[in-house]
């Protein structure tokens, strides 16, 4: 790609592809988020996005919308068109058959079954191909898909809200609310873009959360990690008509008095899974096997530390409120990691800051 071959118009249309792709946030796993636009001259003649796995890809929807106007047109797509038969036929073939003259691609697909093969097929057919338009934004949108492909693991995101002095609750455990309504709306939006949200038993007992997107989009699978199963019978998470819930526990530690809970919540549609050892990594392995891309951790400090320590967290989203609560025993967002010197601290990379309402969101990667 050269600077002269890619215009500001190309970048604007690629941004439109990303907007279209986001319409399926949280719903495409294990597939990526993809949007596509077809332009004839300077006029959009077709658009589409991939809604969920098993459905046609974004390019196919765009071609259907464009019809005969795809002949000689430019097709934009944020991810390289596929070149292999999966649940659907190769998109590269569809573009060739439609007579598209030029294809603008945001990023190469990291999937070894594609990885440049789709682009090569298009070029062999005489189609002009530009690669890398708005690439950074394309990579960010599908960072969980890329991570899953490269590491065969789901992408873990740790989110917490804390006061300026590093507390997630008062000494009594009271935590409503650390941040502003604007920040809480952002959290609901972030949840909607993930496949699962994880909490521990303490969070269920203390906060009785609903863990939905609150109307901001797709509701993720709600995941509870609890060894003891000492959980309330009337928790909001057992309302599976709102969103599905799964409990992960450990074999052999289920006390006799918890039989009532198990019987009741299974009748309500809650899934209960016993693992030989209950760890964040084991839970993440199960969620990977379900085809999940991203997992949102909204747990307390003890579980957060375990998830960081065993490699289940790749990204951190810290909402910081300009408040001071104090308290030597007030909980912090991350428990004991076994680090004793500041030189051992885990440094985040690619750090960004954003003001949301009166709060600050700090985002970075482990």
CORDAVEN-V69452 format. One line per field, one symbol per residue. ss: DSSP state (H for helix, E for strand, - for the rest). phi: phi as a letter, one per 40 degrees, with the letter a starting at -180 (. if undefined). Layout:
ss=???
phi=???
This chain:
ss=--HHH--HHHHHHHHHHHHHHHHH----------EEEEEE--EEEEEEE--------HHHHHHHHHHHHH---EEEE-------------HHHHHHHH---EEEE-----------HHHHHHHH---EEEE---HHHHHHH-HHHHHHHHH---EEEEEEEEE-----------------HHHHHHHHHHHH---EEEEEHHHHHHH-------------EEEEE----------HHH------EEEEEE-----HHHHHHHHHHHH---EEEEE----HHHHHHHHHH----EEEE---HHHHHHHHH-----EEEEEEE--------------------HHH----EEEEEEEE--EEEEEEE-
phi=.bcccbbccdccccccdcccdccbdgbbdccccbbabbbbgbbcbabaaccadgcdcdccccccccgccccgcbbbacbdccbbcbcbcccdccccccgccabbbcaccccdcbfgcccccccccgccbbbhcfccccccdbccccccccbfacccbcbabbcccgbcacccgcbbbcbcdcccccccccdccbcabbbcccccccbfccfbcfgcidccccbbbaccfcbccbccccccccacbbbbbbcgbccdccdccdccccccgccbbcbcbcbdccccccccccgccbbccbccccccccccccgcbbbbbbcbccbbbghcbccbcbccbgcbbcccdcccbfcbbacbgcbbbbbabc
